[in-house]
Amino acid sequence: MSEAESIENYILQRYDQLCNWQEVGSYYGDSDFLNFGYWTKDTRDQKEACENLMEQLMYYIPDKSGNILDVACGKGETTAYLARTYQADNITAINISENQLVFAKKNAPGVNFQIMSATDLKFEDNHFDNIICVEAAFHFCTREDFFKEALRVLKPGGRLVLCDVLMTLDAERRRESRTEKNYLDDLQSYRQLMENSGYQNVEIDDITEQSWRQHYWYAVKYFHAQFLAGKISEDVLIERLRPTYSRVPDMMYYLKGAGQKPA
C-alpha cells in the first residue's frame, strides 16, 4: 500500500467515526462543522466560530459570481454556507468519503457532490471561478499536488482560498494522517510553495491565536463544564480532551490565505 493510500484509509476511518459521534455534533452546536473556527471576543460557541472562519475565507473572493468548488467538504456544512451566496447548481463539492456525502447531500440539496481525491481532480482545465478548502490540505498526499491540480482547474484570474495547519517535522512523520512530504517550517515557506506552484498575489495570514489556541481553550472549558455538571465521567473527559492536548507540542501555525491563477 502506498503512503497516499495509507493516509486516505486512515482519514476515511477516523473522520467517518467522528462524523457518527453524537457528542461531536453537540459540541459543534448541532451542526456538521468539523474545524477549529475563527474566534473573536464576541464568539459564543464552536459553531459560530466555524461560521466566522467561512466568512474570513470568503473575504478573499471579491467577486462571488460564477461557480465554486468545495474541496474535502466533509458532511457539507461548509457547502451549505457557500449556498448562502451561490446558487446550488453553481457549487461542486468533493470528498473521499461516501458516508459523509450522504449527510452532505441533505445539508446542501441541489449541489453537485462527487467522490474524488483533491490531488486527482476529474475536471477539465479552466473550469472553476474559485476553489475553497477548509482545514484539510495538510492531509493531502501531497499539498503541492493539490495546489497544482487546483491551479489547473481554476479559470484564469480565479482564486484558491483555504485555511491550513503546519505541524512540526516530528508530527508530520509520526501522525498517521500526515506525511513528511508536506512539512513546511514557516509561513514564508508556505507562500513560496504556492508561488512555485504557479499562483500570484498570494496572501498568507497567521491566525494561530484566533483559531487553534482559542479553539483549545473553548474545548477545555466545554468538556470540563460537562464533567462538573455530571454529564460525563472522568474517563470520558480524558478521552474527549486527549486529541486536543496531543496537538499542543505538534502545532506550529494555523493559517488562512489565498492565491490567484494568472489571468
C-alpha positions as CSV (number, residue, x, y, z in Angstrom):
1,M,0.0,0.0,0.0
2,S,1.4,3.4,-0.9
3,E,1.7,6.2,1.6
4,A,-1.1,8.1,-0.1
5,E,-3.4,5.1,0.2
6,S,-2.5,4.5,3.8
7,I,-3.2,8.1,4.7
8,E,-6.5,8.1,2.8
9,N,-7.6,4.8,4.5
10,Y,-6.8,6.3,8.0
11,I,-8.7,9.5,7.2
12,L,-11.7,7.6,6.0
13,Q,-11.9,5.5,9.1
14,R,-11.1,8.4,11.5
15,Y,-13.4,11.0,10.1
16,D,-16.3,8.6,9.4
17,Q,-16.1,7.7,13.0
18,L,-16.1,11.3,14.2
19,C,-19.0,12.1,12.0
20,N,-21.1,9.4,13.6
21,W,-20.4,10.5,17.2
22,Q,-23.4,12.4,18.6
23,E,-21.1,14.2,21.0
24,V,-19.2,15.8,18.1
25,G,-22.4,17.2,16.7
26,S,-23.4,18.6,20.1
27,Y,-20.0,20.2,20.6
28,Y,-20.5,21.9,17.2
29,G,-23.9,23.3,18.2
30,D,-25.9,20.5,16.4
31,S,-24.2,21.4,13.1
32,D,-21.9,19.3,10.9
33,F,-18.9,21.6,11.0
34,L,-15.6,20.0,12.0
35,N,-12.8,22.6,12.2
36,F,-11.2,24.9,14.7
37,G,-13.1,28.0,13.6
38,Y,-12.1,31.7,14.0
39,W,-12.8,33.3,17.4
40,T,-13.4,36.9,18.2
41,K,-14.2,38.4,21.6
42,D,-17.9,38.1,20.8
43,T,-17.9,34.5,19.6
44,R,-20.2,32.4,21.7
45,D,-19.5,28.8,20.7
46,Q,-17.8,26.5,18.3
47,K,-20.5,26.6,15.6
48,E,-20.3,30.4,15.5
49,A,-16.5,30.2,15.3
50,C,-16.8,27.9,12.3
51,E,-19.2,30.3,10.5
52,N,-16.7,33.1,11.3
53,L,-13.9,31.1,9.6
54,M,-16.0,30.7,6.5
55,E,-16.6,34.5,6.5
56,Q,-12.9,35.1,6.8
57,L,-12.2,32.8,3.8
58,M,-14.9,34.4,1.7
59,Y,-13.2,37.8,2.1
60,Y,-10.5,36.5,-0.2
61,I,-13.1,36.2,-3.0
62,P,-14.1,39.8,-4.0
63,D,-16.2,38.6,-7.0
64,K,-18.6,35.9,-5.8
65,S,-20.2,35.2,-9.2
66,G,-19.7,32.1,-11.3
67,N,-19.0,28.7,-9.9
68,I,-17.0,27.4,-6.9
69,L,-15.5,24.0,-5.8
70,D,-15.6,23.0,-2.2
71,V,-12.7,20.5,-1.6
72,A,-12.9,18.0,1.2
73,C,-16.4,19.2,2.1
74,G,-16.9,16.7,4.9
75,K,-20.6,16.4,5.8
76,G,-21.5,19.5,3.8
77,E,-21.8,22.2,6.4
78,T,-19.2,24.4,4.6
79,T,-21.0,23.7,1.4
80,A,-24.3,24.8,2.9
81,Y,-22.6,28.0,4.0
82,L,-21.5,28.6,0.4
83,A,-25.1,28.1,-0.7
84,R,-26.0,31.3,1.2
85,T,-24.1,33.2,-1.5
86,Y,-24.0,30.9,-4.6
87,Q,-26.8,29.1,-6.4
88,A,-26.7,25.4,-5.6
89,D,-26.2,24.4,-9.2
90,N,-23.1,26.6,-9.2
91,I,-21.5,24.7,-6.4
92,T,-19.5,21.5,-6.7
93,A,-18.2,19.7,-3.6
94,I,-15.9,16.7,-3.3
95,N,-14.9,14.3,-0.6
96,I,-13.3,10.8,-0.4
97,S,-16.0,9.5,2.0
98,E,-19.2,8.2,0.5
99,N,-20.6,8.0,4.1
100,Q,-20.0,11.7,4.7
101,L,-21.6,12.7,1.3
102,V,-24.8,11.1,2.4
103,F,-25.1,13.7,5.1
104,A,-23.7,16.5,2.8
105,K,-26.5,16.0,0.2
106,K,-29.0,16.6,3.0
107,N,-27.2,19.7,4.2
108,A,-26.9,21.3,0.8
109,P,-29.5,19.9,-1.6
110,G,-29.0,20.6,-5.3
111,V,-25.2,20.8,-5.0
112,N,-23.1,18.6,-7.3
113,F,-21.4,16.2,-4.8
114,Q,-18.8,13.8,-6.1
115,I,-16.4,11.2,-4.6
116,M,-13.0,12.5,-5.6
117,S,-9.4,13.0,-4.4
118,A,-8.1,16.5,-4.1
119,T,-4.8,15.5,-5.8
120,D,-6.5,14.0,-8.8
121,L,-9.4,16.3,-9.8
122,K,-11.6,14.9,-12.5
123,F,-12.4,18.2,-14.1
124,E,-11.4,19.9,-17.3
125,D,-8.9,22.7,-17.3
126,N,-10.1,26.3,-16.5
127,H,-13.4,25.1,-15.1
128,F,-13.9,26.9,-11.8
129,D,-14.0,30.5,-10.9
130,N,-12.9,29.8,-7.3
131,I,-11.9,26.9,-5.1
132,I,-12.2,26.7,-1.3
133,C,-10.6,24.1,1.0
134,V,-11.3,24.3,4.8
135,E,-8.7,22.8,7.1
136,A,-7.9,19.8,5.0
137,A,-4.8,20.4,2.7
138,F,-2.4,19.1,5.4
139,H,-4.0,15.6,4.8
140,F,-3.4,15.5,1.1
141,C,-0.5,13.5,-0.3
142,T,0.7,15.9,-1.3
143,R,-0.3,19.5,-0.6
144,E,1.8,20.6,-3.6
145,D,0.0,18.2,-5.9
146,F,-3.3,19.7,-4.7
147,F,-2.1,23.2,-5.4
148,K,-1.1,22.2,-8.9
149,E,-4.4,20.4,-9.6
150,A,-6.4,23.3,-8.2
151,L,-4.5,25.8,-10.4
152,R,-5.2,23.6,-13.5
153,V,-8.9,23.6,-13.0
154,L,-9.2,27.2,-12.0
155,K,-10.1,29.7,-14.7
156,P,-7.6,32.5,-15.3
157,G,-7.9,35.0,-12.5
158,G,-9.6,32.5,-10.3
159,R,-8.6,32.0,-6.7
160,L,-7.8,29.2,-4.3
161,V,-8.7,30.1,-0.8
162,L,-8.0,27.9,2.2
163,C,-7.1,27.5,5.8
164,D,-4.4,25.0,6.8
165,V,-2.3,23.7,9.6
166,L,1.5,23.5,9.9
167,M,3.0,21.0,12.4
168,T,6.5,20.1,13.5
169,L,8.6,17.8,11.4
170,D,8.3,15.1,14.1
171,A,4.5,15.4,14.0
172,E,4.5,15.1,10.2
173,R,6.5,11.9,10.4
174,R,4.6,10.4,13.4
175,R,1.0,11.1,12.8
176,E,-0.9,8.6,10.6
177,S,-3.0,11.3,8.9
178,R,0.0,13.3,7.8
179,T,3.1,13.0,5.6
180,E,6.7,14.4,5.9
181,K,6.3,15.4,2.3
182,N,4.0,18.2,3.4
183,Y,6.4,19.7,6.0
184,L,7.0,23.4,5.8
185,D,8.9,25.2,8.5
186,D,7.2,28.6,8.4
187,L,4.6,30.8,6.7
188,Q,7.1,32.2,4.2
189,S,7.8,28.6,3.0
190,Y,4.0,28.1,2.6
191,R,3.8,31.3,0.5
192,Q,6.8,30.2,-1.6
193,L,5.2,26.8,-2.3
194,M,2.1,28.4,-3.6
195,E,4.1,30.8,-5.8
196,N,6.3,28.0,-7.0
197,S,3.1,26.1,-7.9
198,G,2.1,28.9,-10.2
199,Y,-0.1,31.3,-8.1
200,Q,0.3,35.0,-7.9
201,N,-1.0,37.7,-5.5
202,V,-0.5,35.1,-2.7
203,E,-1.8,36.2,0.8
204,I,-0.9,34.1,3.9
205,D,-2.2,35.3,7.3
206,D,-1.3,33.8,10.6
207,I,-4.4,33.1,12.6
208,T,-3.0,30.6,15.1
209,E,-4.2,32.7,18.1
210,Q,-7.7,33.3,16.7
211,S,-8.2,29.7,15.6
212,W,-6.3,26.9,17.1
213,R,-5.5,28.5,20.5
214,Q,-9.0,29.9,21.1
215,H,-10.5,26.6,20.0
216,Y,-8.2,24.8,22.5
217,W,-9.5,26.9,25.4
218,Y,-13.1,26.6,24.4
219,A,-12.8,22.8,24.1
220,V,-11.2,22.6,27.5
221,K,-13.9,24.7,29.2
222,Y,-16.7,23.0,27.3
223,F,-15.8,19.4,28.4
224,H,-14.9,20.4,31.9
225,A,-18.3,22.1,32.3
226,Q,-19.9,18.8,31.2
227,F,-17.8,16.9,33.7
228,L,-18.6,19.4,36.5
229,A,-22.3,19.1,35.7
230,G,-22.1,15.3,36.0
231,K,-22.9,14.8,32.3
232,I,-19.7,12.9,31.5
233,S,-17.4,10.8,33.6
234,E,-13.7,11.5,34.3
235,D,-12.7,8.8,31.9
236,V,-14.9,10.3,29.1
237,L,-13.5,13.8,29.9
238,I,-9.9,12.5,29.4
239,E,-10.9,10.7,26.2
240,R,-12.6,13.8,24.8
241,L,-9.6,16.1,25.5
242,R,-6.8,13.7,24.6
243,P,-6.8,14.7,20.9
244,T,-6.7,18.4,21.9
245,Y,-3.9,18.0,24.4
246,S,-1.9,15.9,22.0
247,R,-1.8,18.6,19.4
248,V,-0.2,21.2,21.7
249,P,3.5,20.1,21.2
250,D,2.9,19.5,17.5
251,M,1.2,22.7,16.4
252,M,3.2,25.4,14.7
253,Y,0.8,27.6,12.7
254,Y,-2.8,27.8,11.7
255,L,-3.1,29.9,8.6
256,K,-5.6,31.3,6.1
257,G,-4.8,32.5,2.7
258,A,-5.3,32.7,-1.0
259,G,-3.6,32.6,-4.3
260,Q,-4.7,33.6,-7.8
261,K,-4.3,31.9,-11.1
262,P,-2.6,34.3,-13.6
263,A,-5.1,35.9,-16.0
